[in-house]
């Protein structure tokens, strides 16, 4: 794993989650879950673009907990 790239993905996701938590337009749990999944999917797209493969389970857990 490239620590710099992974750190960048993790930081980007954390910023997106912080913004999401401050977003008052999110009214239901379903909207929150959908938004969180979208953040993870965006990170996955960047990962695939950089690495040319999907994340392993370990990599997903490392980045998204």
C-alpha positions as CSV (number, residue, x, y, z in Angstrom):
1,X,0.0,0.0,0.0
2,X,1.2,3.5,-0.8
3,X,0.9,5.3,2.5
4,X,0.8,8.8,1.0
5,X,-2.0,7.9,-1.4
6,X,-4.0,6.0,1.3
7,X,-3.5,8.9,3.7
8,X,-4.9,11.3,1.0
9,X,-7.9,9.1,0.5
10,X,-8.5,8.9,4.2
11,X,-8.2,12.6,4.8
12,X,-10.5,13.4,1.8
13,X,-13.2,11.0,3.2
14,X,-12.9,12.4,6.7
15,X,-13.5,15.9,5.4
16,X,-16.5,14.7,3.3
17,X,-17.9,13.0,6.4
18,X,-17.4,16.1,8.6
19,X,-19.3,18.2,6.0
20,X,-22.0,15.6,5.8
21,X,-22.5,15.6,9.6
22,X,-23.0,19.4,9.4
23,X,-25.4,19.2,6.5
24,X,-28.9,20.0,7.9
25,X,-30.7,18.8,4.8
26,X,-30.0,15.2,5.8
27,X,-33.3,14.2,7.5
28,X,-33.4,10.4,7.6
29,X,-31.0,7.5,8.4
30,X,-31.5,6.3,4.9
31,X,-30.2,9.6,3.4
32,X,-27.2,9.5,5.8
33,X,-26.4,5.9,4.9
34,X,-26.7,6.7,1.1
35,X,-24.4,9.7,1.5
36,X,-21.8,7.7,3.5
37,X,-21.9,4.9,0.8
38,X,-21.4,7.6,-1.9
39,X,-18.3,8.9,-0.1
40,X,-16.8,5.4,0.1
41,X,-17.7,4.7,-3.6
42,X,-15.9,7.9,-4.6
43,X,-12.8,6.8,-2.7
44,X,-13.0,3.4,-4.3
45,X,-13.1,5.0,-7.8
46,X,-10.0,7.0,-7.0
47,X,-8.3,3.9,-5.7
48,X,-9.1,1.9,-8.8
49,X,-7.9,4.7,-11.0
50,X,-4.6,4.9,-9.1
51,X,-4.0,1.2,-8.5
52,X,-5.8,-0.4,-11.4
53,X,-7.6,-2.9,-9.1
54,X,-10.3,-2.9,-6.4
55,X,-9.6,-2.5,-2.8
56,X,-9.1,-5.6,-0.6
57,X,-11.2,-6.0,2.5
58,X,-8.2,-5.1,4.6
59,X,-7.6,-1.9,2.6
60,X,-11.3,-0.9,3.0
61,X,-11.2,-1.5,6.7
62,X,-8.0,0.5,7.0
63,X,-9.4,3.5,5.1
64,X,-13.0,3.5,6.3
65,X,-13.0,1.6,9.6
